[in-house]
Amino acid sequence: METDKQKIKTLDETDEPPPMDQVEERVEAEMKLIQGKAKEEIATSLNNKELIREGRKMKKDAEGKLKQLREEDSKP
């Protein structure tokens, strides 16, 4: 069985980021989510309203990024 070289497309031709870059974005978003949760929990125990807001913002941003990445992954 022979591979038809005319049907092979490179990542440059499809404008897709390499799989390593795709994973890196997801890991960064998940780490940001974890950091936001930790910051919010610590700030809550310290009654620090400013840190609570920062933690919630970090979580919200990370959740949005993860949602975006999941939607991109589900596209055919």
Buried (B, 14 or more C-beta within 10 A) or exposed (E): EEEEEEEEEEEEEEEEEEEEEBEEBBEEBBEBBEBBBEBBEEBEEEEBEEBBEBBBEBBEBBBEBBEEBEEEEEEE
